[in-house]
Amino acid sequence: MNTQISVETLSPITYKQTNVITSELLAQLYGTDVVRIRQNHHENKSRFVEGVHFYKVVGDELRALKHKVALNYFVKIAPNARHLILWTERGAARHAKMLETDQAWDVFEKLEDGYFNQREKVANHPQPVPQPESSLDRARAMEIALNVADRLVNMFPNLSSESKQAAVAGVFNPIVGRDVVPLPAISEHYYSATEVGQRYGISANKVGRIANTYMLKTEKYGKWFIDKSAHNDKQVETFRYNEAGVHKIEELIEGERKAA
């Protein structure tokens, strides 16, 4: 059963203090399919500037955003999505122009007046953030948040410091009601075993076997992250490889092939 959405019923998704919207939501509102949105983006890349018309979210930020969006905005994001494109007001306007339909322009005008403008209204007329009613309630909320975050970190002892911070932020901030723990800045890209395997034509299992055999699962070659199990809904520790790790695996694969 599909949920009927409209501009009036949407709660803004905020990223980098900017109201943004997903490709899927934009497609539903504009009366087209998400493939068309992606196609227009791909075929007109020079007209879309990252940071102006859209944001591309990856890594730990994506995992934290998936959690936040799923809880607060009822937006479905594929569990195996490697990145997420979020459109700004200017990006949404550009898509409306490319579609050139009455529905797209009518909806964009509503987005412009309401959805994308909500942050400005809040800034001009600030509303108190809901907080626990008493200091005792606040203390209990903090205690619960600390206990949950502590258990989460202890469940995954191999996690990198960035992953621990992102995991704690995802649990702690919603309970406390504000962004007490900031999301970490990720400066390097990390690759899953599946991505490495696809690059070199081998299975993810073989990538893992090589990494375990040659003891590559160290900070020199990558980091541990929390990820969803491929077999069930449980969260598991997953090692992801940095560029040095990817190149090392490539060397070992070549070595094995030459020795065969």
Secondary structure, DSSP 8 states (H G I E B T S, - for coil): ------GGG---EEETTEEEEEHHHHHHHHTS-HHHHHHHHHHTGGG--BTTTEEEEEHHHHHHHHHHHHHHT-----TT-SEEEEE-HHHHHHHHHHH--HHHHHHHHHIIIIITTHHHHHHHS-------SSHHHHHHHHHHHHHHHHHHHHH-TT--HHHHHHHHHHHHHHHHTS--S------S--B-HHHHHHHHT--HHHHHHHHHHTT--STTTEEEEEEE-SSSS-EEEEEEE-HHHHHHHHHHHHHHHHH-
